[in-house]
Amino acid sequence: MKYVFIALMLLSVTIAEASPIQNILKADSKGEFQKAIMLSKELCDKDDFTGCAMLAHYYSEGKGVEKNYYKASTLYEKACIRGAIEACVNLGVMYRFGQGVTKDLAIAAKLYQTGCDHGSPRGCDNLGYLYRAGIGVKKNITKAKNLFDNACSQGFPKGCYNLGGLYAGGLYKQDIGIKKDDHKAVELFKTACDGKFSDGCLNLGVAYLRGIGIARNITKAKNMFRISCDLGNKTGCDNYNLVNRL
């Protein structure tokens, strides 16, 4: 009976005690970045990939510590090797723009691919952009479309926005494999906007304003521009002010 009592006590402590990650997030939410960094380092020193990835984030953003892309890239690599998929994607971004590492678009593409293959919608979306633009890989709009679709289907708003851009035509209307479909584009921009991606709301506003793929509606256009503006999109603010004068 004594053994059972002790076991129950230990169980109750385990349930009540916050996890190390929760403690880091709690400190971060309070703006206690030094504490969050210390806790992240403790985890990373124990070869916990989540701790390394979070510590890399602080160095990359310069939160609570001087910005240091080299340290961030080293920590992201350590976390990536240990299985932190988003760390692989973040490391890909650093290779894409030469932050803390020598710029290498081919490596960036491989890291995005790794992320995408292991369930990161952001990895799929980033790789889709490379295929759309022919950066680090041979331009392939069909692959870009499939990657954006993959990201969108996983609930990644930017992937929906980028897929909508392909259906809308525009700069990509000459590419093979994408049939122009304004109605489909509007649906995707709406999905992106619903996911609080400001450019999705902006494009949806333009569609309402011009009657592209949807019935023209100035009131709805203005509302979409306002939402885009509220999400921090300067162009959305500018468009709202212009339409508000109509």
N, C-alpha and C positions, 0 to 999 in steps of 0.2 A: 504493500500500500504506500509506503514511504517513497518508493521508486516512482510510482505512478504520480504521486503528488508533486514530486520534483519535476517530472517530465511535463506536467500540466503547467507548472510555473514557468518553465523555460519556454513552452509554447506561447504562453500569454505575453512574455517579454518579446519574443520574436515577432508576434503580430503587431504589438504596440510600437516597436522600434522602427523608425524611418530608415529606409535604405540609404546607402551612401549617395546614390544618384539623386534621390529625393532631397537630401540635405544640400547637395550642390545647387539643385534647381531652386530650392527655397532661398538659399543665400543670394543667388543671382537675382531672383525676383525682388529681393529687398535692396538690391544695389550693393550688396556686400561682396564685391568682386574679389577682394583679397582672400576672403574666407573660401569662396568658391574655387579660386585658383589653388589654394592650399589643399583643399579636399580632393580636387582633381588630380593634383600631383601625387598625393598619397595613393590614390587608386592606380595611377599610371605606373608608379614605382613597384606596384605589386603585379604588374603585367596585365592589368585590367584595361582592355582596349577602349572601353567607354570613357574611362578617366583620361586616357591619352587623347582621345578625340575631342573631349571637352576642353582640355588644356590647350590643345591646338587652336580651338575656336577663340580662346581668349587672346592668344598671341596674334592670331590672324586679324582680329577685330580691334586689338589694342584696348581691351576692356580690363581695367585694373592692373595693366602691365603695359610696358612700352611695346608698340607694334613691332613684331619680328617675324617676317614671312619665312625666314630660313628655319627658325625653331618650329613654326607652325607646320611647315612642309615635312620636317623630320618626324614630328609627332603624328601627323596624319598618315605618313608612311608606316610608322610603327603600328598604328591602330588598324590600318588597312591590311597589313600582313597578318594580323591576328583575327581578322574577320569582321571588322567594322565597315560595312558596305558604304555608308554615307561618307566615311572618311576617305574611301577610295575615290568617290565622286569629288569630294572637296580637293583631294590631291590632284585630280584631273584638272580642276579649275585652275590650280596653281601652275600646272604645266601649260595650260592653255594660254595663260597671260604672263608666264615667266615670273611668278611671284615666289621668291625664295629658292627657285630652281631655274635651270636653263630652260627657256621656252622650247617646248617640244610638242607639237600638235599631234604627232603620231602616238606618243605616250598618253596624251590627254584622251585621245579617242579610245585607246585600249582600256584606260581606267574607267571611262564612262561606260564602255561595253561591259566591263566587270560588274559595275554597279547595276546596270540594266539587267544583266543575266541573273542577278541575285535579288531582283525585286525592287530596285530603286527607280521609281518613276522619274525622278530628277535626272538620274543617269541616262535613262532612255531619251528624255527631252533634250538634254545637252548633246547627246550623240546625234539626235535627229537634226539639231541645228547645224552640226558639222557637215552632215550629209547634204542638207539643203543648200549650204553655202559652198561646199567643196573645200572645207578647211581641214587639213590633216588626213582627209580621206577623199576618194574620188566622188565627185558630186553625183548623188543618186536620189532623186526626188521621191521615187517609190519607197526606198528604204526610210527616207525621212518621214514620209506619211505613215508608214507602219510603226515607226518609233514614237511619233507624236500620238498616234492612236493608242499605243500601248500605255503611254504615260497618262493620257486622258482617261482611259478606262480604269486606271488605278486611282482616279480622283485627284489628279494633279492639274490644277486649273491652267497653268501656263501651257501644258501639253495640249489642252483643248483649244486654247487661243492660237497656238502655232498651227494646229491642224485646220482650224477655221481659216487661217490666213492662206493656206494652200487651196482650200475650196473656193475662197473668194477670188482667186486668180491674182490680179495685180501683177507684181513683179514675177510671179511664177506661172503666168498664163501660157508661156511658150514651152513649158516643160512637159515632157511626155508622161502620161500615166495619171494625171489629175484632171478630171472633168470639172469645169467650172460649175459651181452649185451655190448660188448666193443664199438660198434658203437654208442649206446645210451649214453654211458658214455662220449665218445668224444664230442658229441653234447652238453652235459650238461657242460663239462669243458669249451667248447668254449663260451657258454652263460655266465658262471662265469667270464671268462677272458674278454669278452666284457663289463662286468660290473665292470672291474678293480679290480677283486679279484685275487691277485697275484698267489695263489696256483692253481687256475684254469688254468692260463697261463703256469705255471710250468708243470702240468700234461698233458696239451695239447702238450707241447714241448716233453715230454717223449713219448707220443703216436706217434708223428711224427718221433721221433728218432728211435723207435723200430718197427714202422709199426703196431701198435696195434689199431684196430678199424678204421684205416685210412691208406692210402698209405704212405709208408715211404718217408720222404722228409727232408733231413738234413738242407737245407736252411730254411724251415719253422720251423723246430725244433729250430734252432739257433735264429730265430726271436722271437719265443715264449719265449725262455729263456731270451732274451734281454728285452722283455716287462715285464716279471716277475721281472727281476732285477731292471728295472726302477721304478717298483712299490714298491721296497724296500725289495724284497725277496732275502736273501743271497744265498740260494740254487740255485735260478735262475741265480744269478751272477756266481756262481761256475760252473754250467752246461754250461753257455754261454762260459766261458773261456775254458772249456774242449773241447766243440764242435768246437770252433773257431780254435782249433789246428788240427782238422781233415783235 
